[in-house]
Structures are given as C-alpha cells and as structure tokens.
C-alpha cells in the first residue's frame, strides 16, 4: 500500500475515493522514562527513550490507518497528516494520530 502526505500520486490517477481513514496510538509514559528525560532537560541532549516510544506510536497509528484503508477497498492513502499530543489529567500519556483519505489508484 502506498501512503503519502501529498494529495495525489505522481504518475497515477485516483480512480475511487473510499473516505477518511485514521489510526491512533496512545501510550503511557513511565516513571523511569520521565525521570531520565528530566535529567536530559537539565544537561541537554536527546531523549532516546521518548523517541523510541513516539516512533512505535507513529508506526502503530500508520499501520492502523493502512489496515482501515484496505478494509474499505483502497490501495493507497493520500493527504496523510500525523499529529502528536499529550493527554490525561497530568498529560502523562502520549497520543499519535494519523489521518488521510483512502483511495484506489490506477
């Protein structure tokens, strides 16, 4: 399945639109990851543990979106948008959503 952020696929014609599809992933942060990330805030640098969690969440959201597109009969998803956010009373959970339009390209 082809997925793209662009509204069209160069060299292909969209022959059918199947509707908006989405995938979501919500992951809880844990105490140790938060603690090590707070140290990174003080000393600087990247938080590899958070990057891994966000990468897995993004992959999960994209995979769910693709699966929904396939169920609708599409062979591509165009116009993909990926959003990240924190949710929960203390914003201790991370959310990644991927949305796009399921299409058939020929």
Secondary structure by P-SEA (a helix, b strand, c coil): cccccccccccccccccccccbbbbbbbbcaaaaaaaaaaaacccccaaaaaaaaaaaaaaaaaaaaaaaaaccccccbbbbbbbcccccccbbbbbbbbbbbbcc
